[in-house]
Amino acid sequence: MSNALLEACAWGRVVVASDIPSNRAVLGDGYPLLFPPGDAEALAECLARALDPLDPVRGVAAGLVRERTGEFSTEAVVGDLEELIDAANSACD
């Protein structure tokens, strides 16, 4: 999982990323600015859309970034870890 991608999302930035499992895990399956690895034309199209303030895809991407960021907040991660620890402790009893 890319720390740079997580940091960009934490800052609320619209990102363009290659469509690989780790990036999809951060951005979600419906994120519109993912491009196939090695596809320079698709990358260029995603970059143009991300930089165009009037492109509706940019707005969708920004909204999704805001939604997904909460899933990686300190509170959410700590909560997930607490659940995992509780489940492990229950299995040991």
N, CA, C and O atoms as a CHARMM CRD file, in Angstrom:
* protein
*
  372
    1    1 MET  N      0.85600  -1.16800   0.00000 PROA 1      0.00000
    2    1 MET  CA     0.00000   0.00000   0.00000 PROA 1      0.00000
    3    1 MET  C      0.90400   1.23500   0.00000 PROA 1      0.00000
    4    1 MET  O      1.79700   1.36400   0.83700 PROA 1      0.00000
    5    2 SER  N      0.66800   2.10200  -0.91400 PROA 2      0.00000
    6    2 SER  CA     1.52200   3.27100  -1.12300 PROA 2      0.00000
    7    2 SER  C      1.29500   4.33800  -0.05400 PROA 2      0.00000
    8    2 SER  O      0.18900   4.85800   0.09400 PROA 2      0.00000
    9    3 ASN  N      2.35300   4.65700   0.68600 PROA 3      0.00000
   10    3 ASN  CA     2.25500   5.74900   1.65600 PROA 3      0.00000
   11    3 ASN  C      2.00800   7.07600   0.95600 PROA 3      0.00000
   12    3 ASN  O      1.26000   7.91100   1.46500 PROA 3      0.00000
   13    4 ALA  N      2.62000   7.28300  -0.19600 PROA 4      0.00000
   14    4 ALA  CA     2.41900   8.53100  -0.93600 PROA 4      0.00000
   15    4 ALA  C      0.95100   8.68900  -1.32800 PROA 4      0.00000
   16    4 ALA  O      0.40300   9.78900  -1.25900 PROA 4      0.00000
   17    5 LEU  N      0.32700   7.60800  -1.73200 PROA 5      0.00000
   18    5 LEU  CA    -1.08400   7.65100  -2.10200 PROA 5      0.00000
   19    5 LEU  C     -1.94200   7.94800  -0.87500 PROA 5      0.00000
   20    5 LEU  O     -2.85700   8.76900  -0.94300 PROA 5      0.00000
   21    6 LEU  N     -1.65300   7.29200   0.23700 PROA 6      0.00000
   22    6 LEU  CA    -2.39400   7.55700   1.47400 PROA 6      0.00000
   23    6 LEU  C     -2.22000   9.00800   1.92200 PROA 6      0.00000
   24    6 LEU  O     -3.17900   9.64500   2.35900 PROA 6      0.00000
   25    7 GLU  N     -1.00400   9.52500   1.81300 PROA 7      0.00000
   26    7 GLU  CA    -0.75800  10.90800   2.21000 PROA 7      0.00000
   27    7 GLU  C     -1.49400  11.88600   1.30100 PROA 7      0.00000
   28    7 GLU  O     -2.05500  12.87000   1.78400 PROA 7      0.00000
   29    8 ALA  N     -1.50200  11.63800   0.01000 PROA 8      0.00000
   30    8 ALA  CA    -2.22500  12.51000  -0.92100 PROA 8      0.00000
   31    8 ALA  C     -3.71600  12.51500  -0.58100 PROA 8      0.00000
   32    8 ALA  O     -4.35700  13.56600  -0.59400 PROA 8      0.00000
   33    9 CYS  N     -4.25400  11.35600  -0.28100 PROA 9      0.00000
   34    9 CYS  CA    -5.66300  11.27000   0.09500 PROA 9      0.00000
   35    9 CYS  C     -5.91900  11.99200   1.41400 PROA 9      0.00000
   36    9 CYS  O     -6.93800  12.66600   1.56600 PROA 9      0.00000
   37   10 ALA  N     -5.00400  11.85500   2.36500 PROA 10     0.00000
   38   10 ALA  CA    -5.16500  12.52600   3.65200 PROA 10     0.00000
   39   10 ALA  C     -5.21500  14.04400   3.48300 PROA 10     0.00000
   40   10 ALA  O     -5.87400  14.74000   4.25600 PROA 10     0.00000
   41   11 TRP  N     -4.52100  14.54500   2.47800 PROA 11     0.00000
   42   11 TRP  CA    -4.53300  15.97800   2.18300 PROA 11     0.00000
   43   11 TRP  C     -5.70400  16.36000   1.28400 PROA 11     0.00000
   44   11 TRP  O     -5.85000  17.52400   0.91300 PROA 11     0.00000
   45   12 GLY  N     -6.54000  15.37900   0.93400 PROA 12     0.00000
   46   12 GLY  CA    -7.72100  15.65400   0.12100 PROA 12     0.00000
   47   12 GLY  C     -7.42000  15.92700  -1.33800 PROA 12     0.00000
   48   12 GLY  O     -8.20000  16.59100  -2.02100 PROA 12     0.00000
   49   13 ARG  N     -6.30200  15.42400  -1.81900 PROA 13     0.00000
   50   13 ARG  CA    -5.91100  15.66600  -3.20600 PROA 13     0.00000
   51   13 ARG  C     -6.58900  14.66500  -4.14300 PROA 13     0.00000
   52   13 ARG  O     -6.73900  13.49000  -3.81100 PROA 13     0.00000
   53   14 VAL  N     -6.98600  15.14100  -5.29500 PROA 14     0.00000
   54   14 VAL  CA    -7.44700  14.25100  -6.35400 PROA 14     0.00000
   55   14 VAL  C     -6.20000  13.56500  -6.89300 PROA 14     0.00000
   56   14 VAL  O     -5.22100  14.23300  -7.22600 PROA 14     0.00000
   57   15 VAL  N     -6.22500  12.25900  -6.98100 PROA 15     0.00000
   58   15 VAL  CA    -5.04500  11.53000  -7.43100 PROA 15     0.00000
   59   15 VAL  C     -5.34100  10.75300  -8.70400 PROA 15     0.00000
   60   15 VAL  O     -6.48000  10.38000  -8.98400 PROA 15     0.00000
   61   16 VAL  N     -4.29300  10.52700  -9.45100 PROA 16     0.00000
   62   16 VAL  CA    -4.30800   9.66000 -10.61100 PROA 16     0.00000
   63   16 VAL  C     -3.36400   8.52000 -10.26400 PROA 16     0.00000
   64   16 VAL  O     -2.23100   8.75300  -9.84200 PROA 16     0.00000
   65   17 ALA  N     -3.82900   7.29200 -10.44000 PROA 17     0.00000
   66   17 ALA  CA    -3.00700   6.14700 -10.04400 PROA 17     0.00000
   67   17 ALA  C     -3.22000   4.99200 -11.00000 PROA 17     0.00000
   68   17 ALA  O     -4.26400   4.87600 -11.64100 PROA 17     0.00000
   69   18 SER  N     -2.21300   4.14100 -11.08300 PROA 18     0.00000
   70   18 SER  CA    -2.35300   2.93800 -11.90600 PROA 18     0.00000
   71   18 SER  C     -3.35200   1.98900 -11.24700 PROA 18     0.00000
   72   18 SER  O     -3.47600   1.94100 -10.02300 PROA 18     0.00000
   73   19 ASP  N     -4.04500   1.25400 -12.07100 PROA 19     0.00000
   74   19 ASP  CA    -5.08600   0.33400 -11.60400 PROA 19     0.00000
   75   19 ASP  C     -4.45000  -0.99000 -11.20300 PROA 19     0.00000
   76   19 ASP  O     -4.48200  -1.97600 -11.94000 PROA 19     0.00000
   77   20 ILE  N     -3.87300  -0.97300 -10.00500 PROA 20     0.00000
   78   20 ILE  CA    -3.29100  -2.19000  -9.43800 PROA 20     0.00000
   79   20 ILE  C     -3.99400  -2.45100  -8.11300 PROA 20     0.00000
   80   20 ILE  O     -4.57100  -1.53000  -7.53500 PROA 20     0.00000
   81   21 PRO  N     -3.95800  -3.67700  -7.62100 PROA 21     0.00000
   82   21 PRO  CA    -4.73200  -4.00900  -6.41100 PROA 21     0.00000
   83   21 PRO  C     -4.46600  -3.10100  -5.20900 PROA 21     0.00000
   84   21 PRO  O     -5.41100  -2.71400  -4.52100 PROA 21     0.00000
   85   22 SER  N     -3.21700  -2.75300  -4.94000 PROA 22     0.00000
   86   22 SER  CA    -2.94400  -1.93700  -3.75400 PROA 22     0.00000
   87   22 SER  C     -3.51500  -0.52400  -3.89100 PROA 22     0.00000
   88   22 SER  O     -3.99500   0.04100  -2.90800 PROA 22     0.00000
   89   23 ASN  N     -3.47000   0.05200  -5.09400 PROA 23     0.00000
   90   23 ASN  CA    -4.05800   1.37900  -5.30100 PROA 23     0.00000
   91   23 ASN  C     -5.57700   1.30800  -5.23100 PROA 23     0.00000
   92   23 ASN  O     -6.22000   2.20000  -4.67600 PROA 23     0.00000
   93   24 ARG  N     -6.14900   0.25100  -5.79300 PROA 24     0.00000
   94   24 ARG  CA    -7.59500   0.06200  -5.74700 PROA 24     0.00000
   95   24 ARG  C     -8.05900  -0.14000  -4.29900 PROA 24     0.00000
   96   24 ARG  O     -9.16300   0.27500  -3.94500 PROA 24     0.00000
   97   25 ALA  N     -7.23700  -0.76800  -3.46400 PROA 25     0.00000
   98   25 ALA  CA    -7.58400  -0.96300  -2.05400 PROA 25     0.00000
   99   25 ALA  C     -7.70700   0.37100  -1.33000 PROA 25     0.00000
  100   25 ALA  O     -8.54400   0.52700  -0.44100 PROA 25     0.00000
  101   26 VAL  N     -6.87600   1.32800  -1.71000 PROA 26     0.00000
  102   26 VAL  CA    -6.92500   2.65300  -1.09200 PROA 26     0.00000
  103   26 VAL  C     -8.06300   3.48100  -1.67600 PROA 26     0.00000
  104   26 VAL  O     -8.82000   4.10700  -0.93400 PROA 26     0.00000
  105   27 LEU  N     -8.18700   3.48800  -2.99100 PROA 27     0.00000
  106   27 LEU  CA    -9.12400   4.39800  -3.66100 PROA 27     0.00000
  107   27 LEU  C    -10.51800   3.81900  -3.87100 PROA 27     0.00000
  108   27 LEU  O    -11.47400   4.57500  -4.04300 PROA 27     0.00000
  109   28 GLY  N    -10.65000   2.51700  -3.86300 PROA 28     0.00000
  110   28 GLY  CA   -11.96000   1.89700  -4.06900 PROA 28     0.00000
  111   28 GLY  C    -12.16300   1.48100  -5.51100 PROA 28     0.00000
  112   28 GLY  O    -11.52400   1.99900  -6.42700 PROA 28     0.00000
  113   29 ASP  N    -13.06400   0.53700  -5.68900 PROA 29     0.00000
  114   29 ASP  CA   -13.31600  -0.00900  -7.02600 PROA 29     0.00000
  115   29 ASP  C    -13.93200   1.00100  -7.98900 PROA 29     0.00000
  116   29 ASP  O    -13.73700   0.89200  -9.20000 PROA 29     0.00000
  117   30 GLY  N    -14.66100   1.96600  -7.48100 PROA 30     0.00000
  118   30 GLY  CA   -15.33300   2.91700  -8.35700 PROA 30     0.00000
  119   30 GLY  C    -14.55800   4.18500  -8.64000 PROA 30     0.00000
  120   30 GLY  O    -15.09700   5.11500  -9.24000 PROA 30     0.00000
  121   31 TYR  N    -13.31000   4.24400  -8.22300 PROA 31     0.00000
  122   31 TYR  CA   -12.53500   5.47000  -8.42600 PROA 31     0.00000
  123   31 TYR  C    -12.28900   5.68000  -9.91300 PROA 31     0.00000
  124   31 TYR  O    -11.78300   4.78200 -10.58600 PROA 31     0.00000
  125   32 PRO  N    -12.64200   6.86100 -10.44100 PROA 32     0.00000
  126   32 PRO  CA   -12.62500   7.06200 -11.89800 PROA 32     0.00000
  127   32 PRO  C    -11.28300   7.43300 -12.52400 PROA 32     0.00000
  128   32 PRO  O    -11.17500   7.47100 -13.74900 PROA 32     0.00000
  129   33 LEU  N    -10.27200   7.70500 -11.72500 PROA 33     0.00000
  130   33 LEU  CA    -8.99900   8.14200 -12.30200 PROA 33     0.00000
  131   33 LEU  C     -7.90000   7.09900 -12.12700 PROA 33     0.00000
  132   33 LEU  O     -6.74700   7.42700 -11.84800 PROA 33     0.00000
  133   34 LEU  N     -8.28300   5.84200 -12.29600 PROA 34     0.00000
  134   34 LEU  CA    -7.31800   4.74400 -12.33900 PROA 34     0.00000
  135   34 LEU  C     -7.07300   4.40300 -13.80700 PROA 34     0.00000
  136   34 LEU  O     -8.00700   4.38600 -14.60900 PROA 34     0.00000
  137   35 PHE  N     -5.84400   4.13800 -14.14700 PROA 35     0.00000
  138   35 PHE  CA    -5.51700   3.79300 -15.53200 PROA 35     0.00000
  139   35 PHE  C     -4.76000   2.47300 -15.55600 PROA 35     0.00000
  140   35 PHE  O     -4.05900   2.14700 -14.59700 PROA 35     0.00000
  141   36 PRO  N     -4.88800   1.71000 -16.63400 PROA 36     0.00000
  142   36 PRO  CA    -4.17200   0.43200 -16.73500 PROA 36     0.00000
  143   36 PRO  C     -2.65800   0.65900 -16.74300 PROA 36     0.00000
  144   36 PRO  O     -2.17300   1.55400 -17.43600 PROA 36     0.00000
  145   37 PRO  N     -1.91500  -0.13600 -15.98500 PROA 37     0.00000
  146   37 PRO  CA    -0.45000   0.00600 -15.99000 PROA 37     0.00000
  147   37 PRO  C      0.10800  -0.09800 -17.40900 PROA 37     0.00000
  148   37 PRO  O     -0.28300  -0.96900 -18.18500 PROA 37     0.00000
  149   38 GLY  N      1.01500   0.79800 -17.72200 PROA 38     0.00000
  150   38 GLY  CA     1.65700   0.78000 -19.03600 PROA 38     0.00000
  151   38 GLY  C      0.88300   1.47700 -20.13600 PROA 38     0.00000
  152   38 GLY  O      1.36700   1.54900 -21.26600 PROA 38     0.00000
  153   39 ASP  N     -0.30600   1.99500 -19.84600 PROA 39     0.00000
  154   39 ASP  CA    -1.13600   2.64800 -20.86300 PROA 39     0.00000
  155   39 ASP  C     -0.94000   4.15500 -20.77600 PROA 39     0.00000
  156   39 ASP  O     -1.64200   4.83500 -20.02800 PROA 39     0.00000
  157   40 ALA  N      0.01800   4.67600 -21.54400 PROA 40     0.00000
  158   40 ALA  CA     0.36500   6.09700 -21.49300 PROA 40     0.00000
  159   40 ALA  C     -0.79300   6.97900 -21.93100 PROA 40     0.00000
  160   40 ALA  O     -0.97800   8.07200 -21.39600 PROA 40     0.00000
  161   41 GLU  N     -1.57100   6.51600 -22.89500 PROA 41     0.00000
  162   41 GLU  CA    -2.71000   7.30500 -23.37400 PROA 41     0.00000
  163   41 GLU  C     -3.76900   7.44500 -22.28000 PROA 41     0.00000
  164   41 GLU  O     -4.31600   8.53000 -22.08300 PROA 41     0.00000
  165   42 ALA  N     -4.05700   6.36600 -21.57800 PROA 42     0.00000
  166   42 ALA  CA    -5.03100   6.41700 -20.48300 PROA 42     0.00000
  167   42 ALA  C     -4.51400   7.28600 -19.34000 PROA 42     0.00000
  168   42 ALA  O     -5.28300   8.01600 -18.71500 PROA 42     0.00000
  169   43 LEU  N     -3.20800   7.20800 -19.06400 PROA 43     0.00000
  170   43 LEU  CA    -2.60700   8.06400 -18.03800 PROA 43     0.00000
  171   43 LEU  C     -2.78800   9.52800 -18.41500 PROA 43     0.00000
  172   43 LEU  O     -3.18500  10.33700 -17.57600 PROA 43     0.00000
  173   44 ALA  N     -2.50400   9.87600 -19.66300 PROA 44     0.00000
  174   44 ALA  CA    -2.63400  11.25900 -20.11700 PROA 44     0.00000
  175   44 ALA  C     -4.08700  11.72900 -19.98900 PROA 44     0.00000
  176   44 ALA  O     -4.33600  12.86400 -19.58200 PROA 44     0.00000
  177   45 GLU  N     -5.03000  10.87800 -20.32900 PROA 45     0.00000
  178   45 GLU  CA    -6.44600  11.23900 -20.21900 PROA 45     0.00000
  179   45 GLU  C     -6.83700  11.47200 -18.75400 PROA 45     0.00000
  180   45 GLU  O     -7.53700  12.43500 -18.44100 PROA 45     0.00000
  181   46 CYS  N     -6.38700  10.59500 -17.86800 PROA 46     0.00000
  182   46 CYS  CA    -6.68900  10.75700 -16.44300 PROA 46     0.00000
  183   46 CYS  C     -6.07400  12.04100 -15.89100 PROA 46     0.00000
  184   46 CYS  O     -6.71100  12.75700 -15.11900 PROA 46     0.00000
  185   47 LEU  N     -4.83800  12.32900 -16.28700 PROA 47     0.00000
  186   47 LEU  CA    -4.18500  13.55700 -15.82700 PROA 47     0.00000
  187   47 LEU  C     -4.94300  14.78800 -16.31400 PROA 47     0.00000
  188   47 LEU  O     -5.15400  15.73000 -15.54900 PROA 47     0.00000
  189   48 ALA  N     -5.34900  14.78700 -17.56700 PROA 48     0.00000
  190   48 ALA  CA    -6.09200  15.92600 -18.11500 PROA 48     0.00000
  191   48 ALA  C     -7.40400  16.12300 -17.35200 PROA 48     0.00000
  192   48 ALA  O     -7.77700  17.25400 -17.04400 PROA 48     0.00000
  193   49 ARG  N     -8.09300  15.04500 -17.05200 PROA 49     0.00000
  194   49 ARG  CA    -9.35900  15.14100 -16.31900 PROA 49     0.00000
  195   49 ARG  C     -9.13400  15.62200 -14.89100 PROA 49     0.00000
  196   49 ARG  O     -9.91500  16.41900 -14.37100 PROA 49     0.00000
  197   50 ALA  N     -8.06600  15.13800 -14.25400 PROA 50     0.00000
  198   50 ALA  CA    -7.77500  15.52800 -12.87300 PROA 50     0.00000
  199   50 ALA  C     -7.41200  17.00600 -12.76700 PROA 50     0.00000
  200   50 ALA  O     -7.68400  17.64500 -11.75000 PROA 50     0.00000
  201   51 LEU  N     -6.80200  17.54600 -13.81300 PROA 51     0.00000
  202   51 LEU  CA    -6.36800  18.94300 -13.79000 PROA 51     0.00000
  203   51 LEU  C     -7.42200  19.92600 -14.28200 PROA 51     0.00000
  204   51 LEU  O     -7.25100  21.13600 -14.13500 PROA 51     0.00000
  205   52 ASP  N     -8.50400  19.42800 -14.86100 PROA 52     0.00000
  206   52 ASP  CA    -9.55800  20.29000 -15.40100 PROA 52     0.00000
  207   52 ASP  C    -10.60900  20.55100 -14.32200 PROA 52     0.00000
  208   52 ASP  O    -11.38300  19.65400 -13.99000 PROA 52     0.00000
  209   53 PRO  N    -10.64800  21.76800 -13.77200 PROA 53     0.00000
  210   53 PRO  CA   -11.59100  22.04700 -12.68200 PROA 53     0.00000
  211   53 PRO  C    -13.05500  21.94200 -13.10500 PROA 53     0.00000
  212   53 PRO  O    -13.93500  21.86300 -12.24700 PROA 53     0.00000
  213   54 LEU  N    -13.33200  21.93800 -14.40600 PROA 54     0.00000
  214   54 LEU  CA   -14.71100  21.84200 -14.88200 PROA 54     0.00000
  215   54 LEU  C    -15.13300  20.41800 -15.23000 PROA 54     0.00000
  216   54 LEU  O    -16.30400  20.17500 -15.52100 PROA 54     0.00000
  217   55 ASP  N    -14.20400  19.48700 -15.20600 PROA 55     0.00000
  218   55 ASP  CA   -14.52400  18.09900 -15.55000 PROA 55     0.00000
  219   55 ASP  C    -15.27400  17.45500 -14.38300 PROA 55     0.00000
  220   55 ASP  O    -14.76200  17.43300 -13.26300 PROA 55     0.00000
  221   56 PRO  N    -16.47900  16.93100 -14.62600 PROA 56     0.00000
  222   56 PRO  CA   -17.24500  16.32500 -13.53400 PROA 56     0.00000
  223   56 PRO  C    -16.55700  15.11000 -12.90600 PROA 56     0.00000
  224   56 PRO  O    -16.80200  14.79500 -11.74200 PROA 56     0.00000
  225   57 VAL  N    -15.70700  14.43300 -13.66300 PROA 57     0.00000
  226   57 VAL  CA   -14.99000  13.27400 -13.10900 PROA 57     0.00000
  227   57 VAL  C    -14.07700  13.72100 -11.97300 PROA 57     0.00000
  228   57 VAL  O    -13.91600  13.00100 -10.98700 PROA 57     0.00000
  229   58 ARG  N    -13.48800  14.88800 -12.10200 PROA 58     0.00000
  230   58 ARG  CA   -12.64200  15.43300 -11.03500 PROA 58     0.00000
  231   58 ARG  C    -13.44800  15.58700  -9.74700 PROA 58     0.00000
  232   58 ARG  O    -12.96200  15.24800  -8.66800 PROA 58     0.00000
  233   59 GLY  N    -14.66800  16.09100  -9.85200 PROA 59     0.00000
  234   59 GLY  CA   -15.52600  16.24800  -8.67800 PROA 59     0.00000
  235   59 GLY  C    -15.88700  14.92000  -8.04300 PROA 59     0.00000
  236   59 GLY  O    -15.89500  14.78400  -6.82000 PROA 59     0.00000
  237   60 VAL  N    -16.18400  13.94400  -8.88400 PROA 60     0.00000
  238   60 VAL  CA   -16.49100  12.59500  -8.37600 PROA 60     0.00000
  239   60 VAL  C    -15.28200  12.03500  -7.64300 PROA 60     0.00000
  240   60 VAL  O    -15.40800  11.49200  -6.54600 PROA 60     0.00000
  241   61 ALA  N    -14.10600  12.16900  -8.25700 PROA 61     0.00000
  242   61 ALA  CA   -12.87800  11.65500  -7.64400 PROA 61     0.00000
  243   61 ALA  C    -12.61600  12.33600  -6.30500 PROA 61     0.00000
  244   61 ALA  O    -12.24600  11.67600  -5.33400 PROA 61     0.00000
  245   62 ALA  N    -12.80600  13.65000  -6.24900 PROA 62     0.00000
  246   62 ALA  CA   -12.57800  14.38400  -4.99800 PROA 62     0.00000
  247   62 ALA  C    -13.51600  13.88900  -3.89800 PROA 62     0.00000
  248   62 ALA  O    -13.09800  13.72400  -2.75200 PROA 62     0.00000
  249   63 GLY  N    -14.77100  13.65500  -4.24200 PROA 63     0.00000
  250   63 GLY  CA   -15.73000  13.15100  -3.26700 PROA 63     0.00000
  251   63 GLY  C    -15.35700  11.76600  -2.76200 PROA 63     0.00000
  252   63 GLY  O    -15.46500  11.48000  -1.57000 PROA 63     0.00000
  253   64 LEU  N    -14.92300  10.91700  -3.66800 PROA 64     0.00000
  254   64 LEU  CA   -14.52200   9.56200  -3.26800 PROA 64     0.00000
  255   64 LEU  C    -13.28500   9.57300  -2.38300 PROA 64     0.00000
  256   64 LEU  O    -13.18200   8.78400  -1.44300 PROA 64     0.00000
  257   65 VAL  N    -12.34500  10.46700  -2.68100 PROA 65     0.00000
  258   65 VAL  CA   -11.15400  10.57800  -1.84500 PROA 65     0.00000
  259   65 VAL  C    -11.55900  10.97600  -0.42600 PROA 65     0.00000
  260   65 VAL  O    -11.05100  10.41800   0.54700 PROA 65     0.00000
  261   66 ARG  N    -12.47500  11.94200  -0.31100 PROA 66     0.00000
  262   66 ARG  CA   -12.93200  12.36600   1.02100 PROA 66     0.00000
  263   66 ARG  C    -13.59400  11.21400   1.76600 PROA 66     0.00000
  264   66 ARG  O    -13.36000  11.02900   2.96100 PROA 66     0.00000
  265   67 GLU  N    -14.41900  10.43700   1.06500 PROA 67     0.00000
  266   67 GLU  CA   -15.10000   9.30200   1.68700 PROA 67     0.00000
  267   67 GLU  C    -14.10600   8.24300   2.16200 PROA 67     0.00000
  268   67 GLU  O    -14.20700   7.75100   3.28600 PROA 67     0.00000
  269   68 ARG  N    -13.16400   7.90100   1.31900 PROA 68     0.00000
  270   68 ARG  CA   -12.22100   6.81500   1.61500 PROA 68     0.00000
  271   68 ARG  C    -11.20700   7.19300   2.68900 PROA 68     0.00000
  272   68 ARG  O    -10.71800   6.32300   3.41000 PROA 68     0.00000
  273   69 THR  N    -10.89100   8.46600   2.80000 PROA 69     0.00000
  274   69 THR  CA    -9.88300   8.90000   3.76200 PROA 69     0.00000
  275   69 THR  C    -10.26400   8.49200   5.18000 PROA 69     0.00000
  276   69 THR  O     -9.39500   8.12400   5.97000 PROA 69     0.00000
  277   70 GLY  N    -11.53400   8.55100   5.50500 PROA 70     0.00000
  278   70 GLY  CA   -11.98300   8.17900   6.83800 PROA 70     0.00000
  279   70 GLY  C    -11.68900   6.73700   7.19300 PROA 70     0.00000
  280   70 GLY  O    -11.51100   6.40500   8.36500 PROA 70     0.00000
  281   71 GLU  N    -11.63700   5.88800   6.19800 PROA 71     0.00000
  282   71 GLU  CA   -11.37100   4.47600   6.43900 PROA 71     0.00000
  283   71 GLU  C     -9.92900   4.21800   6.88900 PROA 71     0.00000
  284   71 GLU  O     -9.62200   3.15700   7.43300 PROA 71     0.00000
  285   72 PHE  N     -9.05200   5.19200   6.65800 PROA 72     0.00000
  286   72 PHE  CA    -7.64900   5.03600   7.01500 PROA 72     0.00000
  287   72 PHE  C     -7.22200   6.00300   8.12500 PROA 72     0.00000
  288   72 PHE  O     -6.03200   6.19000   8.37600 PROA 72     0.00000
  289   73 SER  N     -8.21300   6.61200   8.78500 PROA 73     0.00000
  290   73 SER  CA    -7.88900   7.52900   9.87500 PROA 73     0.00000
  291   73 SER  C     -7.32900   6.74800  11.05800 PROA 73     0.00000
  292   73 SER  O     -7.48100   5.53000  11.15000 PROA 73     0.00000
  293   74 THR  N     -6.68600   7.46900  11.94700 PROA 74     0.00000
  294   74 THR  CA    -6.12200   6.83100  13.14300 PROA 74     0.00000
  295   74 THR  C     -7.22000   6.11400  13.92500 PROA 74     0.00000
  296   74 THR  O     -7.03000   4.98100  14.36600 PROA 74     0.00000
  297   75 GLU  N     -8.35200   6.76300  14.09400 PROA 75     0.00000
  298   75 GLU  CA    -9.45400   6.17600  14.85900 PROA 75     0.00000
  299   75 GLU  C     -9.94400   4.88300  14.21200 PROA 75     0.00000
  300   75 GLU  O    -10.18500   3.89400  14.90400 PROA 75     0.00000
  301   76 ALA  N    -10.09100   4.88800  12.90100 PROA 76     0.00000
  302   76 ALA  CA   -10.57800   3.69900  12.20000 PROA 76     0.00000
  303   76 ALA  C     -9.57700   2.55200  12.29900 PROA 76     0.00000
  304   76 ALA  O     -9.95900   1.40900  12.54800 PROA 76     0.00000
  305   77 VAL  N     -8.31000   2.85500  12.10500 PROA 77     0.00000
  306   77 VAL  CA    -7.28500   1.80500  12.16000 PROA 77     0.00000
  307   77 VAL  C     -7.16500   1.24000  13.57600 PROA 77     0.00000
  308   77 VAL  O     -7.05400   0.02800  13.75900 PROA 77     0.00000
  309   78 VAL  N     -7.18800   2.12500  14.57400 PROA 78     0.00000
  310   78 VAL  CA    -7.12000   1.65300  15.96000 PROA 78     0.00000
  311   78 VAL  C     -8.33400   0.78600  16.27700 PROA 78     0.00000
  312   78 VAL  O     -8.20700  -0.24500  16.93800 PROA 78     0.00000
  313   79 GLY  N     -9.49900   1.19700  15.81300 PROA 79     0.00000
  314   79 GLY  CA   -10.70500   0.39300  16.02400 PROA 79     0.00000
  315   79 GLY  C    -10.59000  -0.98400  15.39700 PROA 79     0.00000
  316   79 GLY  O    -10.96700  -1.98700  16.00300 PROA 79     0.00000
  317   80 ASP  N    -10.06300  -1.02500  14.17500 PROA 80     0.00000
  318   80 ASP  CA    -9.86800  -2.32000  13.50000 PROA 80     0.00000
  319   80 ASP  C     -8.87100  -3.19000  14.26300 PROA 80     0.00000
  320   80 ASP  O     -9.07500  -4.39600  14.40100 PROA 80     0.00000
  321   81 LEU  N     -7.80100  -2.58300  14.75300 PROA 81     0.00000
  322   81 LEU  CA    -6.80300  -3.34000  15.52100 PROA 81     0.00000
  323   81 LEU  C     -7.39500  -3.86300  16.83200 PROA 81     0.00000
  324   81 LEU  O     -7.12000  -4.99400  17.23200 PROA 81     0.00000
  325   82 GLU  N     -8.19900  -3.04800  17.49200 PROA 82     0.00000
  326   82 GLU  CA    -8.84500  -3.49300  18.73800 PROA 82     0.00000
  327   82 GLU  C     -9.74500  -4.70100  18.47700 PROA 82     0.00000
  328   82 GLU  O     -9.74600  -5.66000  19.24900 PROA 82     0.00000
  329   83 GLU  N    -10.51200  -4.64800  17.38500 PROA 83     0.00000
  330   83 GLU  CA   -11.37600  -5.78100  17.02800 PROA 83     0.00000
  331   83 GLU  C    -10.54800  -7.03300  16.75800 PROA 83     0.00000
  332   83 GLU  O    -10.91600  -8.12900  17.18100 PROA 83     0.00000
  333   84 LEU  N     -9.45100  -6.87200  16.06600 PROA 84     0.00000
  334   84 LEU  CA    -8.57500  -8.00100  15.75300 PROA 84     0.00000
  335   84 LEU  C     -7.98200  -8.60900  17.02500 PROA 84     0.00000
  336   84 LEU  O     -7.93100  -9.82900  17.17400 PROA 84     0.00000
  337   85 ILE  N     -7.53900  -7.75200  17.92900 PROA 85     0.00000
  338   85 ILE  CA    -6.96600  -8.21800  19.19500 PROA 85     0.00000
  339   85 ILE  C     -8.03700  -8.92300  20.03400 PROA 85     0.00000
  340   85 ILE  O     -7.77600  -9.97600  20.61700 PROA 85     0.00000
  341   86 ASP  N     -9.23300  -8.34600  20.09500 PROA 86     0.00000
  342   86 ASP  CA   -10.32500  -8.97800  20.83900 PROA 86     0.00000
  343   86 ASP  C    -10.66200 -10.34700  20.26100 PROA 86     0.00000
  344   86 ASP  O    -10.89000 -11.30000  21.00700 PROA 86     0.00000
  345   87 ALA  N    -10.69400 -10.44700  18.94400 PROA 87     0.00000
  346   87 ALA  CA   -10.99100 -11.73000  18.29600 PROA 87     0.00000
  347   87 ALA  C     -9.89400 -12.75100  18.58900 PROA 87     0.00000
  348   87 ALA  O    -10.17900 -13.92300  18.83400 PROA 87     0.00000
  349   88 ALA  N     -8.64100 -12.30300  18.56200 PROA 88     0.00000
  350   88 ALA  CA    -7.52500 -13.22000  18.86200 PROA 88     0.00000
  351   88 ALA  C     -7.58100 -13.67700  20.32400 PROA 88     0.00000
  352   88 ALA  O     -7.34500 -14.84900  20.62000 PROA 88     0.00000
  353   89 ASN  N     -7.89300 -12.75600  21.23100 PROA 89     0.00000
  354   89 ASN  CA    -8.01000 -13.11700  22.63700 PROA 89     0.00000
  355   89 ASN  C     -9.16300 -14.09000  22.86400 PROA 89     0.00000
  356   89 ASN  O     -9.03900 -15.01100  23.67100 PROA 89     0.00000
  357   90 SER  N    -10.27100 -13.90200  22.17200 PROA 90     0.00000
  358   90 SER  CA   -11.41800 -14.79700  22.29800 PROA 90     0.00000
  359   90 SER  C    -11.07600 -16.19900  21.78500 PROA 90     0.00000
  360   90 SER  O    -11.52300 -17.20500  22.33600 PROA 90     0.00000
  361   91 ALA  N    -10.28200 -16.24000  20.73000 PROA 91     0.00000
  362   91 ALA  CA    -9.90300 -17.54500  20.16000 PROA 91     0.00000
  363   91 ALA  C     -8.96400 -18.29700  21.07400 PROA 91     0.00000
  364   91 ALA  O     -8.90700 -19.52600  21.02900 PROA 91     0.00000
  365   92 CYS  N     -8.21800 -17.57100  21.91300 PROA 92     0.00000
  366   92 CYS  CA    -7.26900 -18.19800  22.82400 PROA 92     0.00000
  367   92 CYS  C     -7.93800 -18.70600  24.11300 PROA 92     0.00000
  368   92 CYS  O     -7.37000 -19.52100  24.83900 PROA 92     0.00000
  369   93 ASP  N     -9.14200 -18.21400  24.37700 PROA 93     0.00000
  370   93 ASP  CA    -9.82200 -18.60400  25.62500 PROA 93     0.00000
  371   93 ASP  C    -10.36200 -19.99400  25.57700 PROA 93     0.00000
  372   93 ASP  O    -10.95600 -20.45900  26.55000 PROA 93     0.00000
